Structure formats: structure tokens, C-alpha cells
Amino acid sequence: MAGQFVIIVIVHFKDLERINMRNPDGFRVSVGGDPDYRDLTAEIYYKEEFLALISQDQGFDSLQLNIYANSGDGVWSFPMDELLGAIEYARQRLWDLRQINDSDEKIN
């Protein structure tokens, strides 16, 4: 089951609050708006603890990854491939939602 994700798809960008991805091994990615950022962000959680935030305020080609300290024992420990998968999923969702937003703006 490792590496399988449940994806919730929202059709209209304007209705977006947060889109969540869950991995049975403990990763969750939440993509949506944040009042502190101009553009969409992706939050990455591990076992429901906030791990990282990906911001695209500098542009999609210059994504910023902020990694936060573990509030538990101070050390994050998980399979690297799973973390990279969560980061790639987050990057792809930001791209997909950016494309939806661009096409919505062209229609209106």
C-alpha cells in the first residue's frame, strides 16, 4: 500500500479551500490559499504534524520549501522516497491548480 494516495478533486478553483492528499504511511499534503501568501501554498504534514510549506510567491519556477522543526523529539525520521513523493505531489498539485486558475481567468 505504500505510495498510494487518496485525492480529492475540486472542479472550480474559485471554490477552493484546501485539497488534501493522504498517504497511509503518514504523509498528508494540503494545497490551498493562505492569507500570508499571494499565491497558493502546499502544506506537508507527517503523522498530522506540520512538516513543511511550499510557496510559489516567487513564481512557479522558483518554489520555496520551508521545513519546520519537529515539535516532538526534534528529529524527523521517515523514508526519503515517501517525503520526495509528497513534495512532488505538492508541486504537481500547485501546477495543476495554477493551470485551472489560468483557464478560469481566460474564460471570465
Phi and psi restraints in degrees (value plus and minus 20) as a CYANA .aco file:
   2 ALA   PHI     -78.3   -38.3
   2 ALA   PSI     116.1   156.1
   3 GLY   PHI      70.7   110.7
   3 GLY   PSI     -24.5    15.5
   4 GLN   PHI    -108.4   -68.4
   4 GLN   PSI     121.3   161.3
   5 PHE   PHI    -147.0  -107.0
   5 PHE   PSI     130.8   170.8
   6 VAL   PHI    -121.8   -81.8
   6 VAL   PSI     106.6   146.6
   7 ILE   PHI    -137.1   -97.1
   7 ILE   PSI     111.0   151.0
   8 ILE   PHI    -122.3   -82.3
   8 ILE   PSI     103.6   143.6
   9 VAL   PHI    -125.6   -85.6
   9 VAL   PSI     110.8   150.8
  10 ILE   PHI    -131.2   -91.2
  10 ILE   PSI     108.2   148.2
  11 VAL   PHI     -95.9   -55.9
  11 VAL   PSI     -65.7   -25.7
  12 HIS   PHI    -121.7   -81.7
  12 HIS   PSI     105.2   145.2
  13 PHE   PHI     -78.7   -38.7
  13 PHE   PSI     -57.6   -17.6
  14 LYS   PHI     -82.3   -42.3
  14 LYS   PSI     -47.1    -7.1
  15 ASP   PHI    -108.4   -68.4
  15 ASP   PSI     -17.7    22.3
  16 LEU   PHI     -87.5   -47.5
  16 LEU   PSI     107.5   147.5
  17 GLU   PHI    -129.5   -89.5
  17 GLU   PSI     -89.3   -49.3
  18 ARG   PHI    -169.1  -129.1
  18 ARG   PSI     117.9   157.9
  19 ILE   PHI    -126.4   -86.4
  19 ILE   PSI     110.5   150.5
  20 ASN   PHI    -133.9   -93.9
  20 ASN   PSI     122.3   162.3
  21 MET   PHI    -140.6  -100.6
  21 MET   PSI     113.0   153.0
  22 ARG   PHI    -141.2  -101.2
  22 ARG   PSI     119.8   159.8
  23 ASN   PHI    -136.1   -96.1
  23 ASN   PSI     110.2   150.2
  24 PRO   PHI     -80.0   -40.0
  24 PRO   PSI     -36.9     3.1
  25 ASP   PHI    -105.5   -65.5
  25 ASP   PSI     -21.8    18.2
  26 GLY   PHI     103.4   143.4
  26 GLY   PSI     -30.1     9.9
  27 PHE   PHI    -109.2   -69.2
  27 PHE   PSI     124.9   164.9
  28 ARG   PHI    -159.6  -119.6
  28 ARG   PSI     115.2   155.2
  29 VAL   PHI    -137.3   -97.3
  29 VAL   PSI     110.8   150.8
  30 SER   PHI    -142.5  -102.5
  30 SER   PSI     100.7   140.7
  31 VAL   PHI    -133.8   -93.8
  31 VAL   PSI     111.5   151.5
  32 GLY   PHI     156.8   196.8
  32 GLY   PSI    -188.0  -148.0
  33 GLY   PHI    -102.8   -62.8
  33 GLY   PSI     131.0   171.0
  34 ASP   PHI    -159.9  -119.9
  34 ASP   PSI     107.8   147.8
  35 PRO   PHI     -82.4   -42.4
  35 PRO   PSI     -38.5     1.5
  36 ASP   PHI    -103.5   -63.5
  36 ASP   PSI     -25.9    14.1
  37 TYR   PHI    -148.5  -108.5
  37 TYR   PSI     127.9   167.9
  38 ARG   PHI     -92.9   -52.9
  38 ARG   PSI     -55.0   -15.0
  39 ASP   PHI    -138.7   -98.7
  39 ASP   PSI     157.0   197.0
  40 LEU   PHI     -79.3   -39.3
  40 LEU   PSI     131.1   171.1
  41 THR   PHI    -146.0  -106.0
  41 THR   PSI     142.4   182.4
  42 ALA   PHI    -143.0  -103.0
  42 ALA   PSI     106.3   146.3
  43 GLU   PHI    -123.6   -83.6
  43 GLU   PSI     115.6   155.6
  44 ILE   PHI    -133.8   -93.8
  44 ILE   PSI     108.7   148.7
  45 TYR   PHI    -138.2   -98.2
  45 TYR   PSI     128.5   168.5
  46 TYR   PHI    -146.0  -106.0
  46 TYR   PSI     100.8   140.8
  47 LYS   PHI      30.4    70.4
  47 LYS   PSI      25.4    65.4
  48 GLU   PHI      45.2    85.2
  48 GLU   PSI      -5.9    34.1
  49 GLU   PHI    -127.0   -87.0
  49 GLU   PSI     111.8   151.8
  50 PHE   PHI     -82.0   -42.0
  50 PHE   PSI     103.2   143.2
  51 LEU   PHI    -129.3   -89.3
  51 LEU   PSI     -67.4   -27.4
  52 ALA   PHI    -175.9  -135.9
  52 ALA   PSI     140.6   180.6
  53 LEU   PHI    -151.6  -111.6
  53 LEU   PSI     114.1   154.1
  54 ILE   PHI    -129.9   -89.9
  54 ILE   PSI     104.3   144.3
  55 SER   PHI    -134.4   -94.4
  55 SER   PSI     123.2   163.2
  56 GLN   PHI    -136.8   -96.8
  56 GLN   PSI       3.8    43.8
  57 ASP   PHI     -84.4   -44.4
  57 ASP   PSI     -42.9    -2.9
  58 GLN   PHI    -109.4   -69.4
  58 GLN   PSI     -15.2    24.8
  59 GLY   PHI      87.1   127.1
  59 GLY   PSI     133.3   173.3
  60 PHE   PHI     -84.3   -44.3
  60 PHE   PSI     -49.6    -9.6
  61 ASP   PHI     -97.4   -57.4
  61 ASP   PSI     -25.8    14.2
  62 SER   PHI    -150.6  -110.6
  62 SER   PSI      28.8    68.8
  63 LEU   PHI     -77.3   -37.3
  63 LEU   PSI     121.0   161.0
  64 GLN   PHI    -129.3   -89.3
  64 GLN   PSI     110.8   150.8
  65 LEU   PHI    -130.5   -90.5
  65 LEU   PSI      96.6   136.6
  66 ASN   PHI    -125.3   -85.3
  66 ASN   PSI     102.3   142.3
  67 ILE   PHI    -126.6   -86.6
  67 ILE   PSI     111.3   151.3
  68 TYR   PHI    -125.8   -85.8
  68 TYR   PSI     134.6   174.6
  69 ALA   PHI     -86.2   -46.2
  69 ALA   PSI     128.4   168.4
  70 ASN   PHI     -97.7   -57.7
  70 ASN   PSI     104.4   144.4
  71 SER   PHI     -95.4   -55.4
  71 SER   PSI     -33.0     7.0
  72 GLY   PHI     -98.5   -58.5
  72 GLY   PSI    -127.0   -87.0
  73 ASP   PHI    -109.5   -69.5
  73 ASP   PSI     -15.6    24.4
  74 GLY   PHI      66.8   106.8
  74 GLY   PSI     -26.6    13.4
  75 VAL   PHI    -142.9  -102.9
  75 VAL   PSI     106.3   146.3
  76 TRP   PHI    -106.8   -66.8
  76 TRP   PSI     115.5   155.5
  77 SER   PHI    -163.3  -123.3
  77 SER   PSI      97.0   137.0
  78 PHE   PHI    -181.8  -141.8
  78 PHE   PSI     142.9   182.9
  79 PRO   PHI     -82.0   -42.0
  79 PRO   PSI     110.0   150.0
  80 MET   PHI     -78.8   -38.8
  80 MET   PSI     -60.4   -20.4
  81 ASP   PHI     -80.1   -40.1
  81 ASP   PSI     -55.1   -15.1
  82 GLU   PHI     -89.6   -49.6
  82 GLU   PSI     -61.1   -21.1
  83 LEU   PHI     -83.4   -43.4
  83 LEU   PSI     -66.5   -26.5
  84 LEU   PHI     -81.2   -41.2
  84 LEU   PSI     -56.4   -16.4
  85 GLY   PHI     -83.9   -43.9
  85 GLY   PSI     -61.9   -21.9
  86 ALA   PHI     -85.6   -45.6
  86 ALA   PSI     -61.0   -21.0
  87 ILE   PHI     -84.2   -44.2
  87 ILE   PSI     -64.6   -24.6
  88 GLU   PHI     -85.7   -45.7
  88 GLU   PSI     -60.1   -20.1
  89 TYR   PHI     -79.6   -39.6
  89 TYR   PSI     -66.1   -26.1
  90 ALA   PHI     -80.8   -40.8
  90 ALA   PSI     -65.1   -25.1
  91 ARG   PHI     -80.5   -40.5
  91 ARG   PSI     -64.8   -24.8
  92 GLN   PHI     -85.4   -45.4
  92 GLN   PSI     -60.3   -20.3
  93 ARG   PHI     -85.7   -45.7
  93 ARG   PSI     -60.4   -20.4
  94 LEU   PHI     -79.8   -39.8
  94 LEU   PSI     -62.5   -22.5
  95 TRP   PHI     -84.0   -44.0
  95 TRP   PSI     -68.5   -28.5
  96 ASP   PHI     -78.8   -38.8
  96 ASP   PSI     -65.5   -25.5
  97 LEU   PHI     -90.3   -50.3
  97 LEU   PSI     -50.5   -10.5
  98 ARG   PHI     -83.2   -43.2
  98 ARG   PSI     -61.6   -21.6
  99 GLN   PHI     -86.2   -46.2
  99 GLN   PSI     -59.6   -19.6
 100 ILE   PHI     -82.7   -42.7
 100 ILE   PSI     -64.9   -24.9
 101 ASN   PHI     -82.8   -42.8
 101 ASN   PSI     -63.8   -23.8
 102 ASP   PHI     -80.5   -40.5
 102 ASP   PSI     -62.5   -22.5
 103 SER   PHI     -91.3   -51.3
 103 SER   PSI     -53.5   -13.5
 104 ASP   PHI     -82.8   -42.8
 104 ASP   PSI     -61.2   -21.2
 105 GLU   PHI     -86.8   -46.8
 105 GLU   PSI     -54.2   -14.2
 106 LYS   PHI     -90.3   -50.3
 106 LYS   PSI     -52.4   -12.4
 107 ILE   PHI     -92.3   -52.3
 107 ILE   PSI     -60.8   -20.8
